[in-house]
Amino acid sequence: MTSQIKRLRNSNLELYRIFCMVLIVLHHLVLHGLDESGAGIGINKYIIDILSFGGKIGVSGFVLISGYFMVNSHYSVKKYLRLEGQVLFYSVMALLISIFLSGTVYIANTIKAFFPVLLSQYWFVTSFVALMILSPFLNYIIQSLKKEQYRKVLIVLVMFCSVMPTFISSELSNSLTWFIFLYFIAGYIRFYKNDLTKERAGRHAFIAIFGIVILWCSSIAVNWLGMHLENERILLYSRHFMSRESVFGLLIAYELFMFFLCRKPAYHHAINQIAGATFGVYLIHDNANIRSFLWDFVIRYINQSHPLYLIISCMFYVALVYILCTIVELARQYTIEKIWIKWIDQYADKGSQKLLYRFGKIIVFLKEKYNHFTQIK
């Protein structure tokens, strides 16, 4: 029964996927709405910083989940085309909605909408597609490393991709290098983490909660210092440890992932179905062409007169946006996507076989060069 569940989609990881997207939506509400709405005054400044803590953690969680499965799978052109179709659909629909609401057509926005991956309509999608393309080569490197070599590589990557950007310079990493770094972490978990027991799940949960408390305390401390000294420059660093490369954010994303992974595998159709719509939730609510309309509409109804009302209002509208976007995405999956998948199945097989053949030739070439180098050494 357990092995059968594993062959399906482990609902524990799917639940983590949903949790990550909730954090991202909450982060975007604060970033694109509350930051410029006048909520950042007094106690509300503390609250909006605390509410925004999970955006980058959610992104890292998504990449860890994807990497965990991609590192042990083969490159699929069909998966890429399915993703491309989904992104293109929402990109064009968002453009049309924007034109309808504003009555204005911008050439640059139109071109970007029809080439969303290539022209970075969504920064996450462009970086993730690059990661997908690189995955066969990353898998080859990962599978060539011995356990001790792998650990040393991870130590170096942690230093350059997380520790140094957190405390010294943020210029050492970008979104793609960060995704590759997370991919290597996911690969190590996949191949070398064998202590996935229920007993360890509790420990991982405790560390994750402890990390979240540290993030909140760091933000509160910086805000208090900035307000006490009446220095606005200090206030600019209130979310410094919530950045993408933050050691604390990385620790929380990793520990939450391990918590859900260590739980006994289970399958729940409803959870998996909702989780299957999470990427659509992102594509809908964070499209540049409708982002301002969405959050301008939501923010006017958020009660900012009292800290408690502010928190309750934010939670309510995050849930509302999430539910509505999920409904739209599920409707797309049962209509437009079925047509798109049918087309892929009919016409994409030949193209994918040719592309995979070329990938195979490159991998064989790299293996021959690697073996030749090791023999010389």
C-alpha positions in Angstrom: 0.0 0.0 0.0 2.8 2.4 0.9 4.7 1.7 -2.3 1.5 2.3 -4.3 1.0 5.7 -2.6 4.6 6.6 -3.5 3.9 5.8 -7.1 1.0 8.3 -6.9 1.7 11.8 -5.7 2.6 11.9 -2.0 -0.1 14.2 -0.6 2.3 15.3 2.2 4.5 17.1 -0.4 1.4 18.3 -2.2 0.2 19.9 1.0 3.6 21.6 1.3 3.2 22.9 -2.2 -0.2 24.4 -1.2 1.4 25.9 1.9 4.2 27.5 -0.2 1.7 29.1 -2.6 -0.3 30.5 0.4 2.9 32.1 1.6 3.6 33.5 -1.8 0.2 35.0 -2.2 0.4 36.6 1.2 3.8 38.0 0.4 2.5 39.5 -2.9 -0.5 41.1 -1.1 1.9 42.9 1.2 4.5 43.7 -1.5 2.1 45.0 -4.2 -0.7 46.4 -1.9 0.1 47.2 1.7 3.6 48.5 1.2 2.3 51.5 -0.7 -1.1 51.9 1.0 -0.1 53.7 4.2 -0.2 50.6 6.4 3.5 50.8 7.1 3.1 53.3 10.0 3.6 52.4 13.7 2.6 48.9 14.7 1.3 48.2 11.2 4.9 48.4 10.0 5.8 45.4 12.3 2.7 43.5 11.1 3.2 43.9 7.3 6.9 42.9 7.6 5.9 39.8 9.6 3.2 38.9 7.1 5.6 39.1 4.2 8.1 36.7 5.6 7.3 33.6 3.6 7.4 34.7 -0.1 11.0 33.6 -0.8 10.6 30.6 1.5 7.6 29.5 -0.7 9.6 29.8 -3.9 12.5 27.8 -2.4 10.0 25.2 -1.3 8.6 24.8 -4.8 12.1 24.3 -6.3 13.0 21.8 -3.6 9.9 19.8 -4.4 10.5 19.9 -8.2 14.2 19.1 -7.9 13.4 16.2 -5.6 11.5 14.5 -8.5 13.4 15.9 -11.5 16.8 14.7 -10.2 15.7 11.1 -10.7 13.7 11.5 -13.9 14.3 12.0 -17.6 13.8 15.2 -19.5 10.4 15.4 -21.1 9.6 17.8 -23.9 5.9 17.1 -23.3 6.2 18.5 -19.8 7.9 21.6 -21.1 5.2 22.1 -23.8 2.5 21.6 -21.2 4.0 24.3 -19.0 4.6 26.6 -22.0 0.9 26.2 -23.0 -0.2 27.1 -19.5 2.0 30.1 -19.2 1.1 31.4 -22.7 -2.6 31.0 -22.0 -2.6 33.1 -18.8 -0.1 35.6 -20.2 -2.4 36.4 -23.2 -5.6 36.3 -21.2 -4.1 38.7 -18.6 -3.1 41.0 -21.5 -6.6 41.0 -22.9 -8.1 41.7 -19.5 -5.6 44.6 -19.0 -6.6 46.1 -22.4 -10.3 45.8 -21.5 -9.9 47.4 -18.1 -7.5 50.2 -19.1 -8.4 50.8 -22.7 -4.7 51.1 -23.6 -2.5 48.9 -25.7 1.3 48.9 -25.2 3.4 47.3 -27.9 6.1 46.1 -25.4 3.5 44.5 -23.1 1.9 42.8 -26.1 5.1 41.3 -27.4 6.1 40.2 -23.9 2.7 38.5 -23.4 3.1 36.4 -26.5 6.7 35.3 -25.5 6.3 35.0 -21.7 9.1 32.6 -21.1 11.7 34.1 -23.4 11.0 37.7 -22.3 10.6 36.9 -18.6 6.9 37.8 -18.2 7.3 35.8 -15.0 10.8 35.7 -13.5 10.2 32.4 -11.8 9.0 30.7 -15.0 12.0 31.8 -17.0 14.4 30.6 -14.4 12.5 27.4 -13.8 12.4 26.6 -17.6 16.2 27.2 -17.7 16.5 24.7 -14.8 14.4 22.2 -16.7 16.7 22.5 -19.7 19.8 22.1 -17.6 18.4 19.2 -15.5 19.9 16.4 -17.7 23.4 17.9 -17.3 22.9 18.6 -13.6 21.6 15.0 -13.1 24.7 13.7 -14.7 27.0 15.8 -12.4 25.0 14.8 -9.3 25.0 11.1 -10.2 28.8 11.2 -10.8 29.6 12.6 -7.4 30.3 10.3 -4.5 28.6 11.1 -1.2 31.7 12.8 0.4 32.3 14.8 -2.8 28.7 15.8 -2.8 28.8 17.1 0.8 31.9 19.2 0.0 30.1 20.7 -3.1 27.1 21.5 -1.0 29.3 23.2 1.7 30.9 25.4 -1.0 27.5 26.2 -2.6 26.0 27.1 0.8 28.8 29.5 1.5 28.7 31.3 -1.9 24.9 31.1 -2.5 23.6 31.8 0.9 26.0 32.6 3.8 28.0 35.3 1.9 24.9 36.9 0.3 23.2 37.1 3.7 26.0 38.7 5.6 28.4 40.2 3.0 27.1 40.8 -0.6 23.9 40.0 -2.4 25.6 40.2 -5.8 26.9 36.7 -5.6 23.7 34.9 -6.6 20.8 35.3 -9.0 17.5 33.4 -9.5 19.0 30.7 -11.8 22.1 30.0 -9.6 19.8 29.9 -6.6 17.6 27.3 -8.3 20.6 25.2 -9.3 21.8 25.4 -5.7 18.4 24.2 -4.4 18.4 21.5 -7.1 21.7 20.1 -5.7 20.2 20.1 -2.2 17.1 18.2 -3.4 19.4 15.7 -5.2 21.3 15.0 -2.0 18.0 14.5 -0.1 16.8 12.1 -2.8 19.9 10.0 -2.9 21.5 10.1 0.5 18.8 11.0 3.1 17.6 7.6 4.3 16.5 8.7 7.8 13.0 9.7 6.8 11.1 8.7 9.9 8.0 10.1 11.7 10.2 10.7 14.7 12.4 13.0 12.8 9.4 14.9 11.4 8.8 16.5 14.7 12.4 17.7 15.0 12.3 19.3 11.5 9.0 21.0 12.4 10.6 22.5 15.6 13.6 23.8 13.7 11.4 25.4 11.1 9.2 27.1 13.7 12.3 28.3 15.5 13.7 29.7 12.3 10.4 31.6 11.6 10.5 33.0 15.1 14.1 34.2 14.4 13.0 35.9 11.2 10.1 37.7 13.0 12.3 38.8 15.8 15.0 40.1 13.4 12.4 42.2 11.6 10.9 43.5 14.9 14.3 44.4 16.2 15.3 46.3 13.1 12.0 48.1 13.0 12.2 49.0 16.7 15.8 50.3 16.2 14.9 52.4 13.2 11.8 53.9 14.8 13.7 54.5 18.1 16.5 56.3 16.3 14.1 57.9 13.8 16.3 56.6 11.0 14.4 55.5 7.8 17.5 53.9 6.3 17.6 51.4 9.1 13.9 50.5 8.4 14.9 49.6 4.9 16.6 46.5 6.3 13.6 45.2 8.3 13.2 42.3 5.8 16.9 41.7 5.1 16.9 38.2 6.5 13.7 37.4 4.5 15.5 37.7 1.2 15.8 34.9 -1.3 19.4 34.0 -0.3 18.9 34.3 3.4 20.4 31.5 5.5 17.4 31.6 7.7 14.9 31.4 4.8 16.9 28.5 3.3 16.9 26.7 6.7 13.1 27.1 7.0 12.3 26.0 3.5 14.6 22.9 3.9 13.2 22.0 7.4 9.6 22.4 6.2 10.3 20.2 3.2 11.9 17.5 5.4 9.0 17.7 7.8 6.4 16.9 5.1 8.8 14.3 3.5 9.3 12.5 6.8 5.6 12.0 7.4 4.1 8.7 6.5 3.2 8.7 2.7 -0.4 9.3 2.1 -2.8 9.9 -0.8 -5.7 12.3 -0.7 -7.3 13.1 -4.0 -8.7 16.5 -3.0 -5.3 17.7 -1.7 -3.5 16.6 -4.8 -6.1 18.2 -7.0 -5.8 21.6 -5.3 -2.0 21.3 -5.3 -2.1 20.6 -9.0 -3.6 24.1 -9.5 -0.9 26.0 -7.5 1.1 26.9 -10.5 -2.0 28.4 -12.1 -2.7 30.4 -8.9 0.8 32.0 -9.3 0.3 32.7 -13.0 -3.0 34.4 -12.5 -2.5 36.5 -9.4 1.1 37.7 -10.1 0.8 38.6 -13.8 2.2 42.1 -14.4 -0.7 43.1 -16.5 -3.4 42.5 -13.9 -1.4 42.7 -10.7 -2.2 46.4 -10.1 -5.9 45.9 -10.8 -6.1 42.9 -8.5 -4.4 44.4 -5.5 -5.9 47.9 -5.9 -9.3 46.2 -5.7 -8.4 44.1 -2.7 -6.6 46.7 -0.7 -9.6 49.1 -0.6 -11.5 46.5 1.5 -8.7 45.7 4.0 -9.4 47.2 7.4 -6.2 48.9 8.5 -7.7 50.8 11.5 -6.6 48.2 14.0 -3.7 45.6 13.9 -6.0 42.7 14.6 -8.4 43.8 11.8 -5.4 44.2 9.5 -4.3 40.6 10.1 -7.8 39.1 9.8 -8.5 41.1 6.6 -5.2 40.0 5.0 -5.8 36.3 5.8 -9.4 36.5 4.4 -8.4 38.1 1.1 -5.4 35.8 0.6 -7.8 32.9 1.1 -10.3 34.5 -1.3 -7.7 35.2 -4.0 -6.3 31.7 -3.6 -9.7 30.0 -3.9 -10.8 32.0 -6.9 -7.6 31.4 -8.8 -7.8 27.7 -8.0 -11.3 27.5 -9.4 -10.2 29.3 -12.6 -7.1 27.0 -13.0 -9.1 23.8 -12.5 -11.6 25.0 -15.1 -8.8 25.5 -17.5 -7.4 22.1 -16.8 -10.7 20.4 -17.7 -11.2 22.4 -20.9 -8.3 24.2 -22.6 -5.6 22.0 -21.3 -7.2 18.8 -22.6 -7.2 20.2 -26.1 -3.6 21.3 -25.7 -2.5 17.9 -24.4 -4.2 16.2 -27.2 -2.3 18.3 -29.7 1.0 17.6 -27.9 0.3 13.9 -27.9 -0.4 14.0 -31.6 2.4 16.2 -32.9 5.1 16.5 -30.3 6.3 12.9 -30.1 8.6 13.2 -33.2 10.1 16.5 -32.1 10.7 15.3 -28.5 12.4 12.1 -29.7 14.8 14.2 -31.9 15.6 16.5 -29.0 16.1 13.7 -26.5 18.4 12.0 -29.0 20.5 15.2 -29.2 20.6 15.4 -25.4 21.7 11.8 -25.3 24.6 12.5 -27.7 25.8 15.4 -25.6 25.6 13.3 -22.4 27.6 10.5 -24.0 30.2 13.0 -25.2 30.6 14.4 -21.7 30.9 10.9 -20.2 33.7 10.0 -22.7 35.5 13.2 -21.9 35.1 12.7 -18.2 36.4 9.1 -18.4 39.3 10.2 -20.5 40.2 12.9 -18.0 40.1 10.5 -15.0 42.2 8.0 -16.8 44.9 10.6 -17.5 44.8 11.8 -13.9 
